[in-house]
Amino acid sequence: MNATFYLSAAIAVLSTVLVITRANGVHALLYLVVSLLAVALVFFTLGAPFAAALEVIVYAGAIMVLFVFVVMMMNLGDAAAVREARWMEPKIWVGPSILAILLTAQLAYMLDSNTMSQPHHAIVPARAVGIAMYGPYLLCVELASMLLLAALVGAYRLAHTEHGRL
Amino acid sequence: MTTIPLDHVLILPVLLFALGVIGVLVRRNLVFILMSIEIMLNAAGLMFIIAGARWGQPDGQVMFLLVLTLAAAEVSVGLALIIRIRHRLTTLDSDAADLLQG
């Protein structure tokens, strides 16, 4: 499982380098998703399966979808369809796909019962996280809910115009 | 049970955070700047998870959850601002938006 950690870390760093060097927003987002998935696998090797699941669902899922929506919205127009077809060429998908397949292979290897029975770090289960969260950290949860409400109102106000269009 | 050495594990969030800083400093596109900020927040969350795993306590994961909430709020407001800047200045260059008074 040591090798799993080092390989995931290498994939995370490599794909992050590719994120900040891409000229095209969509290509950078593909590598950013791979980077987040690699970090999720690092969480898994560190014995934090709940955080790994949340990293995939919230970060690589919800937040990246927001990014994709906005990047696509920036390019509305006649030339956009042609350009979008060019972005989605098969060779664009090769790099992120290879890295994602590597991560999937590592996950399959880790889900093997032989390696799972000997974890490197003590696994902190989701149950312990939930008990801590709604025990000593209850005030933080309330504050996070207020933050999300403020972000909701702020995003609505900022993106809304009098004519109802952007 | 051979644990991964802590100083090896700590290199990863440091590298990711440095890459995020480089991204913010080098790129001029607002979407890329926001992505780099996401990379930095993620590195901070990773550091919390590492600390929590080191002592086997759930506190690290709780703090990661709060970082996740912060990231979601920051992205929604940041992307709304980017849409607004794009609509008003018709560009995504961060140097074009150097006046607070629109």
Boltz contact constraints between the chains, C-beta under 6 A:
constraints:
  - contact:
      token1: [A, 2]
      token2: [B, 4]
      max_distance: 6.0
  - contact:
      token1: [A, 5]
      token2: [B, 4]
      max_distance: 6.0
  - contact:
      token1: [A, 9]
      token2: [B, 12]
      max_distance: 6.0
  - contact:
      token1: [A, 13]
      token2: [B, 15]
      max_distance: 6.0
  - contact:
      token1: [A, 16]
      token2: [B, 16]
      max_distance: 6.0
  - contact:
      token1: [A, 16]
      token2: [B, 19]
      max_distance: 6.0
  - contact:
      token1: [A, 16]
      token2: [B, 39]
      max_distance: 6.0
  - contact:
      token1: [A, 20]
      token2: [B, 23]
      max_distance: 6.0
  - contact:
      token1: [A, 25]
      token2: [B, 31]
      max_distance: 6.0
  - contact:
      token1: [A, 32]
      token2: [B, 35]
      max_distance: 6.0
  - contact:
      token1: [A, 39]
      token2: [B, 46]
      max_distance: 6.0
  - contact:
      token1: [A, 43]
      token2: [B, 49]
      max_distance: 6.0
  - contact:
      token1: [A, 46]
      token2: [B, 49]
      max_distance: 6.0
  - contact:
      token1: [A, 46]
      token2: [B, 53]
      max_distance: 6.0
  - contact:
      token1: [A, 47]
      token2: [B, 53]
      max_distance: 6.0
  - contact:
      token1: [A, 48]
      token2: [B, 49]
      max_distance: 6.0
  - contact:
      token1: [A, 48]
      token2: [B, 61]
      max_distance: 6.0
  - contact:
      token1: [A, 51]
      token2: [B, 49]
      max_distance: 6.0
  - contact:
      token1: [A, 51]
      token2: [B, 61]
      max_distance: 6.0
  - contact:
      token1: [A, 51]
      token2: [B, 64]
      max_distance: 6.0
  - contact:
      token1: [A, 58]
      token2: [B, 68]
      max_distance: 6.0
  - contact:
      token1: [A, 63]
      token2: [B, 75]
      max_distance: 6.0
  - contact:
      token1: [A, 66]
      token2: [B, 75]
      max_distance: 6.0
  - contact:
      token1: [A, 66]
      token2: [B, 79]
      max_distance: 6.0
  - contact:
      token1: [A, 70]
      token2: [B, 79]
      max_distance: 6.0
  - contact:
      token1: [A, 120]
      token2: [B, 3]
      max_distance: 6.0
  - contact:
      token1: [A, 121]
      token2: [B, 53]
      max_distance: 6.0
  - contact:
      token1: [A, 122]
      token2: [B, 56]
      max_distance: 6.0
  - contact:
      token1: [A, 124]
      token2: [B, 58]
      max_distance: 6.0
  - contact:
      token1: [A, 128]
      token2: [B, 58]
      max_distance: 6.0
  - contact:
      token1: [A, 129]
      token2: [B, 58]
      max_distance: 6.0
  - contact:
      token1: [A, 129]
      token2: [B, 61]
      max_distance: 6.0
  - contact:
      token1: [A, 132]
      token2: [B, 58]
      max_distance: 6.0
  - contact:
      token1: [A, 132]
      token2: [B, 62]
      max_distance: 6.0
  - contact:
      token1: [A, 133]
      token2: [B, 62]
      max_distance: 6.0
  - contact:
      token1: [A, 137]
      token2: [B, 62]
      max_distance: 6.0
  - contact:
      token1: [A, 140]
      token2: [B, 66]
      max_distance: 6.0
  - contact:
      token1: [A, 144]
      token2: [B, 66]
      max_distance: 6.0
  - contact:
      token1: [A, 144]
      token2: [B, 69]
      max_distance: 6.0
  - contact:
      token1: [A, 147]
      token2: [B, 73]
      max_distance: 6.0
  - contact:
      token1: [A, 148]
      token2: [B, 73]
      max_distance: 6.0
  - contact:
      token1: [A, 151]
      token2: [B, 73]
      max_distance: 6.0
  - contact:
      token1: [A, 151]
      token2: [B, 76]
      max_distance: 6.0
  - contact:
      token1: [A, 151]
      token2: [B, 77]
      max_distance: 6.0
  - contact:
      token1: [A, 154]
      token2: [B, 77]
      max_distance: 6.0
  - contact:
      token1: [A, 155]
      token2: [B, 76]
      max_distance: 6.0
  - contact:
      token1: [A, 155]
      token2: [B, 77]
      max_distance: 6.0
  - contact:
      token1: [A, 155]
      token2: [B, 80]
      max_distance: 6.0
  - contact:
      token1: [A, 158]
      token2: [B, 80]
      max_distance: 6.0
  - contact:
      token1: [A, 158]
      token2: [B, 81]
      max_distance: 6.0
  - contact:
      token1: [A, 158]
      token2: [B, 84]
      max_distance: 6.0
  - contact:
      token1: [A, 159]
      token2: [B, 80]
      max_distance: 6.0
  - contact:
      token1: [A, 159]
      token2: [B, 83]
      max_distance: 6.0
  - contact:
      token1: [A, 166]
      token2: [B, 83]
      max_distance: 6.0
  - contact:
      token1: [A, 166]
      token2: [B, 87]
      max_distance: 6.0
